[in-house]
Amino acid sequence: MKPKAILAVISLLITTAFSTSAQEEKRNEILQNHFEAIGQEKLSDLESIKMMGHSMVQGNEFPFTMYIKHPNLVRNEVNVQGQQMIQAYDGKNGWMVAPWMGPEPRDLSGLEAKSMEETANFEGDLYNWEAKGHQLEYVGEDKVEDIPVYSLKLTKSNGDVIHYYLDKDKYTVLRQTTQTQVNNQEIKVDTYLSNYDMIDGMAFPMSIETRFVGQSTQVTIDSIELNVSLEKALFQKPESNRP
């Protein structure tokens, strides 16, 4: 290799190294500010959360009560025209009971199961991302509905990719785009988070909009209770009554 070519390669390597270092430094700075803004340490120490609210789907309102218990348990009770639907995740599997489908509990699968598992994740995917085997990179600056944001790309150990868009001033997540595989089909889900409320030093989005395959679901959180007493049995799949 000629001397000029060698110098060009060395220059490229040095430039790449400095660029990578700057990107990592920016990523770490954004993460630190984000964790401070939302009270991440306190969130990770929570034992349980009880949330009450309502969702709007195609013009219909559905009141719900959700229970989340550390480390990875969740139960959502939804009032559907006077009947109670239950969706839950017991730490390993998702299940549901819907009266109009019969009294027997059934297993959740596909996107439903994945969604419940993610909901049960108390501390979120960004916290301790390295220890979880994920990859995280700073993408750059962008806008979400005219609000300047920082963009981070998380590639999870299971192959899912999540793009986070954080408010440049408040460092809260305004939008989250998830790309995942369900039954060998790629699925994209956009989630918009707003109206953050500080409760005991922790930031909770009180308005959440999910956009998926042309449909939108708007969730409004009316109240949040922290560290309520919840028995583990609440999240376990009921025994079948079938002979």
LINDA-V152101 format. One record per run of one state. SS is the DSSP state (@ for helix, = for strand, . for the rest). FROM is the first residue (numbers start at 1). LEN is the number of residues. Records with the same first field share a line. If there is no record, write none. Layout:
# LINDA-V152101
SS->FROM-LEN, FROM-LEN
This chain:
# LINDA-V152101
.->1-2, 39-1, 46-2, 58-2, 70-3, 81-2, 90-4, 98-1, 102-4, 108-2, 120-15, 145-2, 156-5, 168-5, 183-2, 200-2, 213-2, 227-5, 236-8
@->3-36, 40-6, 99-3, 110-10, 232-4
=->48-10, 60-10, 73-8, 83-7, 94-4, 106-2, 135-10, 147-9, 161-7, 173-10, 185-15, 202-11, 215-12
